[in-house]
Amino acid sequence: MQPVIRCESIPGHPDFRPLSAIPGVLVELRYATPNNFVGRDLYSPLDCAWLHKDAAAAVQCAHAWLQQQRPDLTFLILDAMRPQRVQEQLWQALQGTDLLQYLANPERGSIHSFGMAVDITLVTNEGVELDMGTPFDDLTELSHPALEEGFLAAGMLSAIQVENRVLLREAMRAAGFQGINTEWWHFDCGDRLHVRAAYARIL
């Protein structure tokens, strides 16, 4: 049986690291605010500002790469560990819509629910977000990395917006993260099948 850990047990657990302990990155968990596609705080009173220590180390590595390339920029983490119970709420919120493609079925498990995925963007050292062409959680095709070239050719994304996305991907890939085709902001730490088989799910 796959091991599970309740979210309330994460603080003090040796396998997890608070986002505040990753040097140099900024944090604004959007699901702990109404500023997300559901329009309400999904996390309180849970503390979700954590990652598995492996993912936290990889974010730190990506940040070091970014500092070498662009010392004027840093990361803003928009989402990290997302408990299974919250994933189930999101899944229910999108029933009957064509937006379910943007969510992992809770039965299979989001990589966020293992503390092994981050939603992340680039900001200046003053905290100003770089223009990525869409906001975080914009569940339209304009957010799809796989379709960027077509949108660039059609003038729906600018060269600067695509360059910003490419820089984000390069920084994350330098640390072993893998992006997905439908969200420019989402990155898994390693292979999804391996994560689901080898890591504990957070309830």
C-alpha positions in Angstrom: 0.0 0.0 0.0 1.3 3.5 -0.9 2.4 5.4 2.1 0.4 8.5 3.0 1.1 11.5 5.3 -1.5 13.9 6.6 -0.8 17.6 5.8 -0.9 18.5 9.5 2.0 16.1 10.1 4.3 17.8 7.6 5.9 20.4 9.9 8.9 18.7 11.5 8.8 15.7 9.2 12.4 15.0 8.0 11.3 14.5 4.4 9.9 18.0 3.9 11.3 21.5 3.8 9.4 24.8 4.2 9.5 27.1 1.2 10.8 29.8 3.5 14.0 27.7 3.8 14.8 28.0 0.1 17.2 30.9 -0.1 16.4 33.8 -2.5 12.9 32.7 -3.7 9.7 34.6 -3.1 6.4 32.8 -2.2 2.8 33.7 -2.9 0.6 30.6 -2.7 -2.4 31.6 -4.8 -4.6 28.8 -3.5 -4.2 30.3 -0.1 -5.9 33.4 -1.4 -9.0 34.1 -3.6 -6.7 34.9 -6.5 -7.1 31.7 -8.4 -9.5 30.2 -10.9 -11.9 28.9 -8.2 -12.0 32.4 -6.6 -11.6 31.3 -3.0 -9.0 30.3 -0.4 -8.6 26.5 -0.7 -5.8 26.0 1.8 -6.6 27.7 5.1 -6.2 26.6 7.8 -3.7 24.1 6.3 -0.1 25.1 5.9 0.9 24.2 2.4 4.1 26.2 2.0 6.2 23.0 1.8 8.0 20.8 -0.7 9.5 17.4 -0.4 13.2 17.9 0.4 14.2 16.5 -3.1 12.0 19.1 -4.9 13.2 21.9 -2.6 16.8 21.1 -3.3 16.0 21.1 -7.1 14.4 24.6 -6.8 17.5 25.8 -5.0 19.6 24.4 -7.8 17.4 26.0 -10.5 17.7 29.3 -8.6 21.5 29.1 -8.6 21.4 28.6 -12.4 19.1 31.6 -12.8 21.4 33.7 -10.6 24.3 32.9 -12.9 22.4 33.8 -16.0 20.1 36.6 -14.8 21.1 38.0 -11.4 18.4 40.6 -11.8 15.7 37.9 -11.5 14.4 35.4 -9.0 11.6 32.9 -8.6 8.1 33.4 -7.3 6.5 30.1 -6.1 2.7 30.2 -6.8 1.9 26.7 -5.6 3.9 23.8 -4.1 2.6 21.0 -1.9 -1.2 20.5 -2.6 -2.9 18.0 -0.3 -5.0 15.3 -1.9 -8.1 16.8 -0.2 -7.6 20.1 -2.0 -7.0 18.3 -5.3 -10.4 16.6 -4.8 -12.0 20.0 -4.2 -10.5 21.4 -7.5 -11.6 18.2 -9.4 -15.1 18.7 -8.1 -15.1 22.4 -9.0 -14.4 21.6 -12.7 -16.9 18.8 -13.1 -19.1 19.4 -16.2 -16.5 21.7 -17.8 -13.9 21.2 -20.5 -11.2 22.3 -18.0 -10.5 18.9 -16.4 -7.6 18.5 -18.8 -5.8 20.9 -16.5 -6.0 18.7 -13.4 -4.7 15.3 -12.5 -7.5 13.0 -11.4 -7.2 12.7 -7.6 -7.4 8.9 -7.9 -4.1 8.9 -9.8 -2.7 11.7 -7.8 -1.3 15.1 -8.7 2.4 15.4 -8.4 1.7 18.4 -6.2 0.1 16.0 -3.7 3.5 14.3 -3.3 5.3 17.7 -2.7 7.2 17.1 -5.9 5.7 19.8 -8.2 5.8 23.5 -8.3 3.9 26.3 -10.0 6.4 29.0 -10.5 7.2 32.2 -12.4 10.0 34.7 -12.8 10.0 38.1 -11.1 12.5 41.0 -10.8 14.4 41.3 -7.6 11.8 44.0 -6.7 9.1 41.4 -7.1 7.6 42.5 -10.4 6.3 39.5 -12.4 7.7 39.0 -15.9 5.1 39.0 -18.7 4.4 35.4 -19.6 1.5 36.2 -22.0 -1.1 35.0 -19.6 -1.6 35.1 -15.8 -1.1 32.0 -13.6 -4.1 29.7 -13.8 -5.3 31.1 -17.1 -6.9 27.9 -18.3 -6.8 28.7 -22.1 -4.7 27.4 -24.9 -2.7 30.6 -24.7 -1.1 29.1 -21.6 0.1 26.0 -23.5 3.8 25.8 -24.1 3.1 23.3 -26.9 1.3 25.9 -28.9 3.6 28.9 -28.4 5.1 28.9 -31.8 1.7 29.2 -33.5 0.6 32.0 -31.1 3.9 33.8 -31.7 3.4 33.6 -35.5 -0.2 34.8 -35.1 0.9 37.8 -33.0 -1.1 36.5 -30.0 2.1 36.1 -28.0 5.1 38.5 -28.3 8.7 37.5 -28.7 9.4 38.8 -25.2 6.7 36.8 -23.6 7.9 33.6 -25.2 11.5 34.4 -24.3 10.4 34.8 -20.7 8.8 31.4 -20.8 11.8 29.8 -22.4 14.1 31.3 -19.7 11.8 29.8 -17.0 11.9 26.4 -18.6 15.7 26.5 -19.0 16.2 27.3 -15.4 13.9 24.6 -14.2 15.2 21.9 -16.7 18.7 22.7 -15.5 17.7 21.3 -12.1 15.9 18.2 -13.5 12.3 19.6 -13.5 10.0 18.6 -16.4 7.4 21.0 -17.8 4.0 20.0 -19.2 2.3 20.9 -22.5 -0.7 22.8 -21.1 0.7 25.2 -18.3 3.8 27.3 -18.7 4.0 27.6 -14.9 3.9 23.9 -13.9 7.0 21.8 -13.3 7.3 18.2 -12.0 10.5 17.2 -10.1 11.5 14.1 -12.1 9.3 11.5 -13.7 5.7 11.3 -12.7 5.5 7.5 -12.7 8.5 7.3 -10.4 7.1 10.0 -8.1 3.8 8.2 -7.7 5.6 4.9 -7.1 8.3 6.1 -4.7 7.0 9.0 -2.7 4.3 9.3 0.0 1.0 11.0 -0.9 0.0 14.0 1.3 -3.7 13.9 2.4 
